[in-house]
């Protein structure tokens, strides 16, 4: 593995989910100093961006996919993929996966992880508000994306446009989960939602609650 990805120090990391091991390529220097609370609060502009962290919501999505077997042979999309764990798990399970993020460096790391894991997803650089993909996805994944009202509305609108009839969206958030805009907007767009709370550990081994919303398009 290269010591750098997109000009940033990198290392390999084994991520263990449900008895499976996924060898991810992750940023090295930032991971040791990342303050999750400061990042979430947005108090320090010098803190590294969201994508460098393997968030609990991403792990919850990966765990759910492994438990249910994913969607083999089907088109699956991960929005705001960051390091891309959930989408790469879906690809390992046989889905035809597209990973989307607005940050070039995030996609570069996800691409290296895909090579390490032995899968070949597509990569698209785009913001949620300007996403030009065609619909018809059997599954849409989103971890730690609906953290504010504008992002929640954009996510709901993309799900309504991109999910195939009978498709499922899985959306997991461990920050600012009190905001009801996401599920309200999904309902307004004719989508069905169900919510559960899942216990997961962050990268420091601390337990956190993750809101997992399953979104269905009738």
N, C-alpha and C positions, 0 to 999 in steps of 0.2 A: 504494500500500500504506500501511496505517496505520503511524505511527511507534511505536505501542504495541499489544501484544496481551495481553489479560488483565492489564493494568496493568504490563507489563514491556516494556522497550525491545526493539525488533525491527528486523530488517533482512532484505532478500532476499539469498539466496545461491544461485548456480548450482552444482549438484552434477552433475558429469560422470561417467557410468557407461556403459561399453561404447559410447562414441560418442554417447550420448543425453544431453541436458541437462534437468535437472529443477530448476525454480526453487522453492526451498524458502524458507519464512519461519522464521527462527531467532532465538533470543535474542541480543541484541547485546552487552550489557555483560559478561555472565558469560563468554562464549566466549573473551575475551582473557586472562582470569585463571584459567581452570580448570586445576587441577593434577590430571591423570589419576591419577597414582600415589597421591596423598593421598585422592582420592575413592574409589578402589578399596579402599584400606586402611581407610577409614572412620575416619581419625584426627582429622579436623577437622569438627565439626558445623556450622561456618560455610561449608563448601564448598557450592557449588550442587548440586542433586540430579541424579541420573543422567540424567533426561530431557532436560536442556538440551544434552547433547553428542551429536553424530552419531558413534556408535560404529562401530568397524571391522566388527562383526558385522552391523550394519544394511546396510552397503555390500556385504558379501559376499552377503547375501540378495538385494539389488537386482540385483547382477551375475548371480547364478544365474538369477533370473527372466527377465532380459533375454536370457540365453543360451539358455534353454529355451523361451521364448515365453509363459511363464505358463500360466494356465488361463482362456482367454477364455470368457465366459458362465457361468462356474462361481462358486459361493460360496467366498469366501476370507476368512480371519480373521487379523488380526495381534494377538497378545497382547502386552501391555506395550509398546505401539507407540512410546512416546516421541514423537519428532518425526515418525514415521510414514513414513519413506522407503520401506521395503520394501512396505508396504501400498499406498502411493500409486503405486508402480511397477506393482504387480499391477492396480490400477484402470486405469492408463493402458493396460495390455495387454488390458483388456476384462473383467476379473473384477468380480463384484459383491462389494465389499469391506466388511468391518466392522472398524473400528479400536477397540481396547480399551486403556484405561489407567486407573489409579486416580487420576491427577493431573489436575485440571481444566485447569491451565495447559498441560500437554502436549497435551491434546485441542484446546485453543483454537489452539495453534500449528499442529497438524496440519490443523485445519479451514481456516486461512488458506492453508496450502500447497496444500491440495486445490483451493481457488478459483484459486490462481495457476497450478496445473498444468492445471486444467480438468476435474477429475473430481469425482464426488459419492458418496463412500463414506458409510456409516453410522458413527456415533460412539457408543460405549458407555463410560460411566465405571463401572469395576468393578475390584475386586481379584481376583487369580487364585483365591484361596480361596473366593470368593463369587460366582463367575461363573454367571449364570442363563440363559445362551444355550442354545437348542436345538442339537443336533448336525446332522450332514449337510453339513459343509464339505468341499469337494474339496481345499482346501489350508489349512494352518495355519502361520503364520509366527511366529517368536519370536527376537528378537535380544537377547543380553545379559540374558536372563531367568533362566537356570538357574545363578546365580552362588553359590548356597548350597544345602545339603541340603534345606531345607524348600521352597525355590522350585523346585528340580529335581523333587521329588516332585509338587508341585502342577502343574507343567507337564506331566509325564508323564500324570497323571490327567486333566487337561483334554484332552490329545490323544486318550486312549483314549475319552473321552466325546463329543468334538466331531467327530472325523474320520469322514467317510462311509466305508463299505466301499470299499476301493481308493484311499482318500485318502492324501495325503502331507503330512507335517509337515517343515518345514525350520527347524532350530534352530541358531543360530550364536552362539558365545561366544568372547570374547578375554580374559576375566578368570576366574581361579580354575577353569581348565579341567581341572585334575587330578581333580576330584570325580567319582567313577564312579556316583553315585546315580541320575543321570538315565537313563542307558542301562539300568542294572539294573532300575529300576522300570518302564521301558517293556517290557522283556522279561517281567517278572512279570505285566503287564497284557495280554500277548498281542500286543504290537506288535513289528514287525521294525525293526531299526536298522542303519544303516551309517554309518561315520565317515570323514571325510577332513580333512586339514589344509590350509588355504588361506592364502596370503600376502596381506595387505592392508595399506594404509597408514592410520595414524591421522590426525587432523586436523593434526598437526604435520609430516606427511610421513614419519614414522618407520615402518619396516616392522614388523608384528606378525603372529604366527600366530593364526589363528582356527580353532576346532574347529567344523566343519559336520557336524551329524548329520541324516541323512535318516531319517524315521520313517514306516513304512508300516503301514496297517491292512489286514490281509488281508480 
